[in-house]
Amino acid sequence: MNVDDVVTEKIAAAAARAEAAKRRRAAFKAARQRGLAARHAQKLRNLSARATDGTAADNPSAANDTTEENS
């Protein structure tokens, strides 16, 4: 085994590590996107439920105001 073979093996190992890291990042990105989409969908469901069941005020901050502050 000469030096060129060792260098070739090291380059191949580095390329394999880089490819594995790229696949890991892609998997994490896909999982993050699914999580964000699920979170957004849940937020929209919550907002829709608040808007349709009549329990939420049109202006939530106004519910905390006293009559003196509204005048």
PyMOL commands that set and color helices and strands:
alter all, ss='L'
color gray80, all
select helices_A, chain A and resi 3-52+60-64+67-70
alter helices_A, ss='H'
color red, helices_A
deselect
rebuild
show_as cartoon
